[in-house]
Every structure is written in structure tokens, then in C-alpha cells.
Amino acid sequence: MLLEKLVKAFGVPGYEGEIREIVKEHMEKYVDDVQVDTLGNVIGVKKGGERKVLLAAHMDQIGFMVRGITEDGYLVISPMGGVNPITLRSRIVRIRGKSSYVYGVIGEKPPHIEKKAEKKEIKDLRVDIGVEKKEEAENLVSIGDVGSFLPNYYEIGNRIVATALDDRAGIYTLLKVMEDLESETTIYFVATVQEEVGLRGAKVSGFRVEPDIGIAIDVTHARMPGMGKDEMPVELGKGPTIGVGPTAHPKLVKHFINSANGVPYQIEPNPSRSGTDVDVIQLSREGVATVVISIPLRYMHSSVEMIDKRDLENTIGLIRNALKGIDKVELSL
């Protein structure tokens, strides 16, 4: 399955080469032209009318960088993106080493030894790669090598549990939307880089494309165990969210709602910013009309992120429906 292939591809911020090749190969089957820019964004264009729409999803996943090696061969790491040290503890990790992937564990003292869980920061964690000396570790990895969770992918009923669904689920949506798509606009399908460290790929791609409309496909927090509707109104299985707020052009929001054509959706308030690629696409050059469409997801930035298959398919449907008439949306306020 394409999503599983995307999830298992390596790609932390600035090191998206493996996932980029998969995306580029898929795009070349369905669009008129594909290019890779200086930062590594993959930009595929499907030619149509004068209006330009930029559809963006990010390829990168959270991860870490090796910043030191102890005398007994453990790796010291620093985060790349929003990494909570709790999500790394007692996990298997994969590192892009000198000649191949290197696997390791971030282990924990058992309860027999440590009665109360010790609070740790990432700088306190150690990656055990199965060696005994610094020299042995240096044969496998170098300072500056990068890694992330060991990838996994499982289907549980209507749910998918996997690593890097943020935002490989968005990349999957992007790639499926372009298949056999008919549109009156020129659409730029952009798989962006370095979103997790500051929306960098989206910033330069927005400047390059100069779109009239920018749409980000990302994930958003869905209600988790122990949370009420007042805390987290977005639910799994109830459809993608349409973001509203300063980064959402009101006429684009209205268009997505009116063109849903029976596809379920949820409204998500973003009172200041969306935290997605549209935050910088909106500010490109003299300004761009933007909206974010998000796939509900539980347990974000962990090794057990969860989405609902129905939400995934409905996200594809909602965007495809909206693209059909998006050339006629009046963007003046």
C-alpha cells in the first residue's frame, strides 16, 4: 500500500531524500512536469487555466541528531522538531549511519531498580546501539548523523496506527488527489521539506509558485482518552477538518463547505495560526488566499500515531470536490 511505503521511508528535516524519491516517482505518472528545488521540495504541476492553486503537504518527520558519543559507546542526541522525551523512552530507533541504517534502543531502568519514573530531558537520553566502546560506535555512526523512530504500520479495524502519519497521511492525500484529476486551474502539488523545524520548504515554494490560492493538507489533534468534547472537539471518523481563523480565507472556507457534496467534515478553530504550511504560504509576496484541510490524528509526534481510514478517504474526496470549481471563487474581501 502506498501509505505504508510512505510511512516507512526515512525523512527527518533536511534529510528527506528517501521519501522524496517515492513522491517524485509517483508524481511523474500524473502531472505535466516535476521539479525539485534547492531546498528539496518536490513540485509537480498539472496545467490548466490562469488561476494557480498550490496544494502542499510536508514530507519530513520529527527525529533527532547524534551530537555526542560516550566512552562506552552510547549516543547522545538532540531533537529535530517537536520531540517529547517521553515518546522516545523505551523505543527502538533507526539512524542513518555511515554505510547503512544503524538500529538502537533508548532503554529504561526497570521498576525493580527505579521505583519512581525519573523525569528526563532529551539531553539525558542515551541510544544503545549494541557496542561496548566509543571506537566501535564511531565505526557505525558519526556526529551529525540523524535518526527517528523505527517505522511501523498496523491496521486495526477502521484505524491505522503508524509512525510519521504526520504528515505522510497528508502526502498520501496529495498524491491520490492528483490521480486522474480534471481541473480548470493550474495546480501545483508541492511535497514540502523542513516543516517540523519552521515551515521552511513551504516558505520558498510559495515564493516560487506565486499562487492565487494555497491549501495545506496536514493532520490535527483528535480527541484522545481522558479528554472531553470541550477540550478537543475534533473526533476520529467524523471527517477532515476545515480550519477557520486568520489563516483561512472566508470565501475559500465557504467554497469547501458548499462543495463538500455529502462528504463529512468538521470545523476547526485556529484563532491565531494553524501551525501548518499555510501560515507562511499566506504571507508569500503580496499575500495568498489560504485554507488548511486536516486529517484528525491521535497521539501526534509519537511512534503510535492513529488515524481513521474513513477520514483519509473523505479528505481526498473533499479536496477533489473543492478543486472542481475553485477557479470561480471570488477572492476579494
GUMARTI-916046 format. One line per 10 residues: their letters; for each residue x, y, z of N, C-alpha, C. Coordinates in steps of 0.05 Angstrom, whole numbers, plus 5000, padded with zeros to 4 digits. Layout:
# residues N
a> X,Y,Z,X,Y,Z,X,Y,Z; ...
END
This chain:
# residues 333
mlleklvkaf> 5017,4976,5000,5000,5000,5000,5017,5025,5000; 5009,5045,4985,5025,5070,4983,5030,5083,5010; 5009,5085,5026,5013,5098,5052,5034,5084,5069; 5033,5058,5070,5053,5043,5085,5081,5048,5074; 5084,5049,5048,5110,5055,5036,5120,5083,5044; 5102,5102,5044,5109,5129,5052,5117,5131,5081; 5102,5117,5098,5107,5117,5127,5135,5106,5134; 5143,5085,5119,5167,5071,5126,5192,5084,5113; 5188,5104,5096,5210,5117,5084,5223,5137,5104; 5249,5139,5103,5264,5157,5121,5261,5185,5112
gvpgyegeir> 5260,5204,5130,5259,5232,5122,5255,5252,5145; 5276,5256,5160,5275,5277,5181,5282,5304,5168; 5277,5327,5181,5280,5353,5169,5308,5357,5157; 5309,5363,5131,5334,5368,5117,5346,5343,5106; 5334,5320,5111,5345,5294,5102,5322,5278,5090; 5307,5290,5072,5282,5278,5062,5287,5262,5036; 5312,5256,5029,5318,5244,5003,5303,5218,4997; 5300,5200,5016,5287,5174,5011,5257,5178,5005; 5244,5193,5021,5215,5198,5017,5211,5215,4992; 5230,5233,4986,5228,5250,4962,5227,5233,4936
eivkehmeky> 5243,5212,4935,5244,5196,4911,5218,5181,4906; 5205,5172,4927,5179,5159,4925,5158,5178,4915; 5158,5202,4926,5139,5222,4918,5143,5230,4889; 5168,5235,4882,5174,5244,4855,5166,5223,4834; 5172,5198,4840,5165,5177,4821,5135,5175,4817; 5119,5178,4839,5090,5177,4836,5079,5201,4821; 5090,5225,4827,5081,5249,4813,5085,5248,4783; 5107,5237,4775,5114,5236,4746,5093,5221,4729; 5077,5204,4742,5057,5189,4728,5031,5206,4722; 5028,5227,4737,5001,5241,4736,5002,5270,4730
vddvqvdtlg> 5025,5283,4730,5026,5312,4725,5043,5318,4700; 5042,5343,4692,5056,5351,4667,5086,5355,4671; 5094,5363,4694,5122,5369,4699,5128,5366,4729; 5152,5356,4735,5160,5353,4763,5188,5364,4766; 5192,5381,4786,5218,5392,4792,5224,5390,4822; 5250,5390,4828,5259,5390,4856,5275,5416,4859; 5267,5433,4879,5281,5458,4882,5306,5455,4900; 5318,5477,4905,5344,5477,4920,5341,5466,4948; 5319,5471,4962,5315,5460,4989,5307,5431,4989; 5296,5421,4966,5288,5393,4965,5258,5389,4962
nvigvkkgge> 5242,5411,4961,5214,5409,4955,5209,5395,4928; 5189,5377,4927,5181,5366,4902,5157,5381,4892; 5159,5392,4868,5138,5409,4857,5128,5397,4831; 5104,5387,4831,5091,5376,4807,5069,5395,4798; 5068,5400,4772,5047,5419,4762,5029,5404,4742; 5003,5408,4745,4983,5399,4727,4971,5424,4714; 4976,5428,4688,4969,5453,4675,4939,5456,4670; 4929,5480,4673,4901,5486,4668,4898,5515,4661; 4880,5529,4675,4875,5557,4670,4895,5575,4682; 4888,5602,4682,4907,5622,4692,4910,5621,4722
rkvllaahmd> 4888,5615,4736,4890,5615,4766,4908,5592,4775; 4925,5599,4794,4944,5579,4804,4937,5571,4833; 4935,5545,4838,4929,5534,4864,4954,5518,4873; 4963,5524,4897,4986,5509,4909,4974,5490,4930; 4977,5464,4926,4968,5444,4945,4993,5432,4959; 4995,5436,4985,5020,5429,4999,5016,5409,5021; 5034,5390,5024,5036,5372,5047,5066,5368,5053; 5073,5364,5078,5102,5362,5084,5111,5333,5087; 5136,5329,5076,5148,5302,5076,5163,5295,5101; 5172,5315,5116,5190,5309,5138,5176,5299,5163
qigfmvrgit> 5190,5285,5179,5180,5274,5205,5198,5284,5227; 5189,5283,5251,5206,5291,5274,5229,5270,5277; 5251,5278,5289,5273,5260,5292,5293,5271,5312; 5318,5262,5308,5340,5271,5326,5366,5270,5311; 5386,5284,5322,5413,5284,5311,5433,5275,5332; 5452,5259,5324,5473,5250,5342,5492,5273,5347; 5494,5281,5373,5512,5303,5379,5536,5295,5397; 5537,5270,5404,5559,5260,5420,5559,5230,5423; 5583,5219,5429,5585,5190,5434,5601,5187,5460; 5590,5172,5479,5603,5169,5505,5626,5148,5502
edgylvispm> 5643,5147,5523,5666,5129,5522,5657,5100,5520; 5633,5093,5531,5624,5066,5530,5605,5061,5506; 5605,5079,5487,5591,5074,5461,5562,5082,5459; 5552,5096,5479,5524,5105,5477,5523,5132,5461; 5501,5136,5447,5497,5160,5431,5482,5181,5447; 5491,5206,5446,5477,5229,5458,5463,5243,5435; 5438,5251,5439,5423,5262,5417,5410,5289,5423; 5403,5304,5401,5388,5329,5403,5364,5327,5385; 5342,5339,5393,5317,5337,5377,5318,5352,5351; 5302,5341,5331,5297,5355,5306,5267,5357,5304
ggvnpitlrs> 5256,5381,5310,5227,5384,5311,5217,5380,5339; 5191,5379,5342,5178,5377,5368,5178,5349,5380; 5200,5342,5392,5203,5315,5403,5200,5316,5433; 5180,5302,5444,5177,5299,5473,5194,5276,5482; 5212,5279,5502,5229,5257,5510,5213,5233,5519; 5188,5236,5529,5172,5213,5538,5167,5195,5514; 5163,5206,5490,5157,5189,5467,5181,5173,5457; 5205,5181,5465,5229,5167,5457,5237,5145,5476; 5229,5147,5501,5238,5128,5522,5226,5100,5517; 5242,5080,5519,5234,5052,5514,5226,5048,5485
rivrirgkss> 5240,5060,5467,5233,5057,5438,5258,5047,5423; 5252,5033,5401,5273,5026,5381,5275,5049,5361; 5300,5056,5354,5304,5078,5336,5321,5069,5312; 5319,5084,5291,5334,5078,5266,5351,5102,5259; 5377,5098,5255,5396,5120,5250,5408,5116,5222; 5410,5137,5207,5423,5136,5181,5453,5138,5186; 5466,5115,5188,5494,5114,5195,5513,5118,5172; 5539,5110,5176,5560,5115,5157,5555,5100,5130; 5547,5075,5132,5544,5059,5107,5516,5046,5105; 5501,5046,5127,5474,5034,5126,5459,5043,5151
yvygvigekp> 5434,5035,5153,5419,5041,5177,5431,5027,5201; 5432,5041,5223,5440,5030,5249,5416,5031,5267; 5411,5009,5281,5388,5007,5299,5397,5008,5328; 5381,5020,5345,5388,5022,5373,5363,5024,5390; 5367,5025,5416,5345,5027,5435,5351,5050,5454; 5329,5063,5462,5332,5082,5484,5318,5069,5508; 5334,5055,5523,5323,5037,5544,5317,5052,5570; 5303,5039,5588,5295,5050,5614,5303,5030,5636; 5309,5041,5659,5314,5024,5683,5288,5010,5690; 5288,4984,5696,5264,4970,5703,5254,4979,5731
phiekkaekk> 5228,4974,5736,5216,4983,5762,5229,4969,5786; 5243,4947,5782,5257,4933,5804,5279,4951,5815; 5290,4968,5797,5313,4984,5804,5304,5013,5810; 5287,5023,5793,5278,5051,5796,5248,5050,5802; 5241,5056,5827,5213,5054,5836,5196,5076,5825; 5208,5099,5821,5192,5122,5811,5205,5131,5785; 5188,5135,5765,5199,5143,5739,5214,5169,5741; 5238,5169,5730,5255,5193,5731,5248,5211,5708; 5245,5237,5714,5239,5256,5693,5265,5262,5678; 5264,5260,5651,5288,5264,5635,5283,5283,5612
eikdlrvdig> 5304,5298,5606,5303,5314,5581,5318,5298,5560; 5315,5307,5535,5328,5292,5513,5358,5291,5516; 5370,5312,5527,5399,5311,5531,5407,5289,5551; 5388,5279,5567,5395,5259,5586,5392,5230,5575; 5379,5228,5552,5374,5202,5540,5400,5191,5527; 5402,5164,5525,5424,5151,5511,5414,5130,5493; 5425,5129,5469,5417,5109,5449,5438,5086,5451; 5429,5062,5457,5445,5038,5459,5445,5024,5432; 5468,5024,5418,5469,5011,5392,5483,4984,5393; 5486,4974,5417,5496,4947,5420,5527,4944,5419
vekkeeaenl> 5541,4966,5424,5570,4964,5425,5580,4970,5453; 5606,4967,5457,5617,4970,5484,5636,4993,5487; 5647,5003,5464,5667,5024,5466,5660,5046,5445; 5671,5069,5451,5667,5092,5433,5678,5086,5405; 5700,5073,5404,5712,5067,5378,5694,5049,5361; 5681,5030,5374,5662,5013,5359,5638,5029,5348; 5628,5047,5365,5606,5064,5356,5614,5082,5333; 5639,5092,5334,5648,5110,5313,5652,5096,5286; 5654,5070,5286,5656,5055,5261,5628,5054,5248; 5607,5059,5263,5580,5056,5252,5566,5083,5247
vsigdvgsfl> 5571,5102,5265,5557,5128,5263,5577,5151,5268; 5569,5174,5258,5586,5198,5262,5569,5220,5276; 5583,5239,5288,5570,5262,5299,5555,5276,5276; 5530,5283,5280,5514,5295,5258,5496,5276,5243; 5499,5250,5248,5480,5231,5235,5453,5235,5248; 5432,5228,5233,5405,5233,5242,5388,5207,5243; 5367,5208,5259,5351,5184,5263,5323,5191,5272; 5306,5171,5275,5279,5174,5284,5269,5147,5294; 5243,5146,5301,5231,5121,5310,5234,5099,5289; 5238,5074,5297,5236,5052,5278,5208,5052,5266
pnyyeignri> 5205,5053,5240,5179,5055,5228,5162,5031,5232; 5136,5036,5235,5117,5013,5238,5090,5022,5225; 5074,5002,5218,5049,5007,5205,5030,4984,5211; 5007,4990,5223,4987,4970,5230,4959,4980,5224; 4942,4962,5216,4913,4968,5212,4897,4954,5233; 4881,4969,5248,4864,4959,5270,4836,4967,5264; 4820,4950,5252,4793,4957,5244,4794,4980,5224; 4780,5001,5230,4779,5025,5213,4803,5044,5218; 4820,5036,5236,4842,5054,5244,4869,5045,5233; 4886,5064,5228,4914,5059,5220,4932,5070,5242
vatalddrag> 4950,5054,5252,4969,5062,5273,4997,5060,5260; 5012,5082,5261,5038,5081,5248,5055,5105,5257; 5081,5103,5251,5098,5126,5254,5094,5145,5231; 5101,5171,5236,5103,5191,5214,5077,5196,5199; 5054,5189,5210,5029,5196,5196,5027,5227,5194; 5040,5241,5212,5045,5269,5210,5071,5273,5194; 5070,5278,5169,5047,5284,5153,5047,5266,5128; 5056,5240,5132,5055,5222,5108,5026,5217,5100; 5007,5220,5119,4979,5217,5112,4971,5240,5093; 4982,5264,5098,4978,5287,5081,4991,5283,5053
iytllkvmed> 5015,5272,5053,5029,5266,5028,5013,5246,5012; 5002,5225,5025,4986,5205,5012,4961,5218,4999; 4948,5236,5014,4925,5250,5004,4933,5267,4979; 4955,5281,4981,4964,5297,4959,4968,5281,4933; 4980,5257,4937,4986,5240,4914,4961,5227,4902; 4942,5221,4919,4917,5209,4910,4899,5230,4896; 4899,5254,4906,4883,5276,4894,4891,5280,4865; 4917,5279,4859,4926,5285,4832,4919,5264,4811; 4912,5240,4820,4907,5218,4801,4881,5224,4785; 4884,5225,4759,4861,5229,4740,4845,5253,4748
lesettiyfv> 4857,5274,4757,4843,5298,4766,4838,5316,4742; 4814,5326,4739,4807,5346,4719,4801,5372,4733; 4814,5393,4725,4811,5419,4738,4814,5441,4718; 4800,5463,4722,4801,5487,4705,4824,5505,4714; 4838,5498,4735,4860,5514,4745,4887,5500,4740; 4908,5515,4742,4935,5503,4743,4942,5496,4772; 4947,5471,4777,4951,5462,4804,4980,5454,4808; 4992,5465,4829,5019,5457,4837,5017,5439,4861; 5025,5414,4859,5026,5395,4881,5054,5396,4893; 5056,5406,4917,5082,5410,4929,5085,5393,4954
atvqeevglr> 5105,5375,4953,5113,5360,4977,5136,5375,4990; 5130,5388,5013,5149,5407,5024,5168,5393,5044; 5191,5407,5049,5211,5397,5067,5212,5416,5092; 5224,5405,5113,5231,5421,5137,5207,5436,5150; 5183,5424,5148,5160,5437,5162,5164,5436,5192; 5175,5413,5201,5176,5409,5230,5197,5427,5244; 5213,5441,5229,5233,5459,5240,5229,5488,5231; 5204,5495,5223,5199,5523,5217,5186,5528,5190; 5172,5509,5178,5156,5513,5153,5174,5523,5131; 5199,5515,5130,5218,5527,5111,5212,5520,5082
gakvsgfrve> 5206,5495,5076,5200,5488,5049,5177,5503,5037; 5156,5506,5053,5132,5519,5044,5137,5549,5038; 5155,5560,5054,5161,5589,5050,5173,5594,5023; 5193,5577,5015,5206,5582,4990,5189,5573,4966; 5173,5552,4970,5156,5543,4948,5134,5563,4942; 5123,5575,4963,5103,5595,4959,5114,5619,4944; 5138,5627,4950,5151,5649,4936,5156,5642,4907; 5163,5616,4902,5170,5608,4875,5145,5606,4857; 5124,5593,4868,5100,5588,4852,5083,5613,4847; 5082,5631,4867,5065,5655,4866,5036,5647,4862
pdigiaidvt> 5025,5630,4880,4997,5621,4875,4976,5642,4882; 4953,5638,4871,4930,5654,4878,4917,5642,4903; 4918,5616,4906,4906,5601,4928,4926,5581,4938; 4928,5579,4965,4945,5559,4977,4929,5541,4996; 4932,5515,4993,4918,5496,5010,4938,5477,5023; 4938,5476,5049,4956,5457,5063,4939,5432,5071; 4951,5409,5067,4939,5384,5077,4957,5374,5099; 4946,5373,5124,4962,5365,5147,4945,5348,5165; 4955,5344,5189,4939,5329,5209,4933,5348,5232; 4913,5341,5247,4906,5357,5271,4899,5339,5294
harmpgmgkd> 4899,5350,5318,4894,5334,5342,4865,5325,5344; 4861,5299,5347,4835,5287,5351,4833,5280,5381; 4808,5279,5391,4803,5274,5419,4815,5247,5427; 4829,5247,5449,4843,5223,5460,4830,5214,5486; 4837,5191,5496,4825,5181,5521,4830,5202,5543; 4809,5206,5559,4812,5225,5582,4805,5254,5575; 4798,5259,5550,4792,5286,5541,4762,5288,5535; 4750,5311,5541,4722,5316,5535,4719,5332,5510; 4694,5335,5501,4689,5350,5476,4697,5379,5479; 4694,5390,5503,4702,5418,5506,4732,5422,5503
empvelgkgp> 4747,5402,5511,4776,5404,5508,4785,5400,5480; 4773,5380,5467,4781,5373,5440,4757,5364,5423; 4745,5383,5408,4721,5377,5394,4724,5359,5370; 4748,5358,5358,4753,5342,5334,4754,5312,5341; 4740,5296,5325,4739,5267,5330,4749,5251,5307; 4759,5227,5313,4766,5208,5292,4740,5198,5279; 4741,5193,5253,4719,5181,5239,4697,5199,5231; 4699,5225,5237,4677,5244,5231,4684,5263,5207; 4706,5256,5194,4713,5272,5170,4736,5291,5175; 4749,5301,5154,4771,5320,5157,4761,5346,5168
tigvgptahp> 4780,5363,5177,4772,5389,5187,4778,5411,5167; 4762,5431,5167,4767,5455,5152,4774,5477,5172; 4798,5487,5171,4807,5507,5190,4794,5534,5185; 4787,5547,5207,4777,5574,5206,4793,5592,5224; 4797,5617,5216,4813,5636,5231,4829,5654,5213; 4848,5669,5223,4863,5688,5207,4877,5677,5183; 4885,5651,5184,4899,5639,5161,4880,5625,5142; 4854,5628,5146,4834,5616,5128,4818,5638,5114; 4820,5639,5088,4805,5659,5073,4775,5652,5075; 4758,5670,5084,4730,5663,5088,4715,5652,5064
klvkhfinsa> 4723,5662,5040,4709,5653,5016,4719,5625,5007; 4743,5619,5014,4753,5591,5009,4739,5572,5029; 4737,5580,5054,4723,5563,5073,4694,5557,5064; 4681,5578,5055,4653,5575,5046,4652,5557,5022; 4672,5560,5004,4672,5543,4980,4676,5513,4987; 4694,5507,5006,4698,5480,5014,4673,5468,5026; 4659,5484,5042,4634,5475,5055,4613,5470,5034; 4610,5489,5016,4588,5486,4995,4594,5464,4975; 4619,5458,4971,4625,5437,4951,4630,5410,4963; 4625,5407,4989,4630,5381,5002,4614,5359,4989
ngvpyqiepn> 4589,5365,4981,4573,5345,4966,4569,5319,4982; 4563,5321,5007,4558,5298,5023,4582,5287,5038; 4606,5296,5032,4630,5287,5046,4629,5299,5074; 4631,5283,5095,4631,5294,5122,4656,5311,5128; 4652,5332,5144,4675,5349,5151,4670,5360,5179; 4690,5370,5192,4688,5383,5218,4701,5411,5215; 4692,5430,5231,4704,5457,5231,4724,5458,5254; 4748,5468,5248,4769,5470,5268,4776,5499,5272; 4773,5510,5296,4781,5538,5301,4811,5541,5304; 4823,5559,5289,4852,5566,5292,4853,5596,5297
psrsgtdvdv> 4850,5604,5322,4847,5632,5328,4870,5651,5322; 4894,5640,5319,4917,5657,5313,4933,5647,5289; 4940,5622,5290,4955,5610,5268,4947,5580,5266; 4953,5567,5244,4945,5539,5241,4968,5520,5248; 4993,5530,5249,5015,5512,5254,5022,5495,5230; 5013,5502,5207,5018,5487,5183,5031,5504,5161; 5036,5492,5138,5049,5506,5116,5034,5531,5107; 5008,5533,5111,4993,5556,5101,5001,5582,5117; 5012,5578,5141,5020,5602,5156,5041,5619,5142; 5058,5606,5126,5078,5621,5111,5070,5625,5082
iqlsregvat> 5055,5606,5071,5045,5610,5043,5028,5634,5042; 5011,5639,5062,4993,5662,5063,5009,5688,5060; 5033,5689,5070,5049,5713,5071,5068,5716,5048; 5066,5698,5029,5085,5699,5006,5079,5723,4988; 5100,5737,4981,5098,5760,4964,5077,5779,4974; 5057,5786,4958,5036,5806,4967,5013,5793,4981; 5014,5767,4987,4993,5754,5002,4978,5733,4985; 4970,5711,4998,4956,5689,4984,4932,5681,5000; 4910,5676,4986,4886,5665,4999,4891,5636,5006; 4888,5629,5032,4895,5602,5041,4874,5589,5057
vvisiplrym> 4876,5563,5060,4859,5547,5078,4874,5521,5084; 4869,5510,5108,4882,5485,5115,4860,5463,5119; 4865,5440,5107,4848,5417,5109,4864,5396,5124; 4853,5387,5147,4869,5369,5164,4855,5342,5169; 4872,5322,5172,4863,5295,5178,4865,5291,5209; 4843,5285,5222,4844,5280,5251,4864,5258,5258; 4879,5263,5279,4900,5244,5287,4904,5244,5317; 4906,5220,5329,4913,5218,5357,4943,5212,5361; 4952,5221,5384,4980,5215,5394,5001,5226,5375; 4997,5252,5367,5016,5265,5349,5044,5265,5360
hssvemidkr> 5064,5263,5342,5092,5264,5348,5101,5241,5366; 5089,5218,5361,5097,5194,5376,5100,5171,5356; 5107,5147,5365,5111,5124,5348,5085,5109,5343; 5063,5119,5355,5037,5105,5353,5015,5124,5344; 5021,5141,5325,5001,5160,5314,4978,5144,5302; 4954,5154,5305,4930,5139,5296,4911,5157,5279; 4903,5147,5256,4882,5160,5240,4860,5140,5233; 4838,5150,5222,4816,5133,5213,4816,5131,5183; 4814,5107,5172,4814,5104,5143,4793,5120,5129; 4769,5123,5142,4747,5138,5130,4754,5167,5128
dlentiglir> 4768,5178,5148,4777,5206,5147,4796,5211,5124; 4814,5191,5120,4833,5193,5099,4819,5195,5072; 4801,5177,5067,4787,5177,5041,4769,5201,5038; 4757,5210,5060,4740,5234,5058,4756,5260,5054; 4781,5260,5064,4798,5283,5058,4804,5285,5029; 4810,5262,5016,4815,5262,4987,4790,5271,4973; 4766,5261,4981,4741,5269,4968,4735,5298,4971; 4739,5309,4995,4732,5337,5000,4750,5355,4982; 4775,5349,4981,4793,5366,4965,4787,5364,4935; 4783,5340,4926,4777,5336,4897,4751,5351,4890
nalkgidkve> 4731,5349,4907,4706,5364,4902,4710,5394,4900; 4726,5404,4919,4731,5433,4920,4747,5443,4896; 4766,5427,4887,4782,5436,4864,4767,5439,4838; 4744,5425,4836,4729,5426,4811,4718,5454,4805; 4711,5470,4825,4700,5496,4820,4717,5519,4832; 4741,5513,4839,4757,5533,4854,4765,5556,4837; 4765,5552,4810,4772,5574,4792,4751,5596,4792; 4727,5591,4802,4706,5611,4802,4702,5625,4828; 4718,5618,4848,4715,5631,4875,4726,5659,4873; 4709,5678,4881,4717,5706,4882,4733,5711,4907
lsl> 4757,5720,4904,4775,5722,4927,4777,5750,4940; 4764,5769,4928,4765,5796,4940,4748,5797,4966; 4757,5812,4985,4743,5814,5011,4725,5839,5012
END
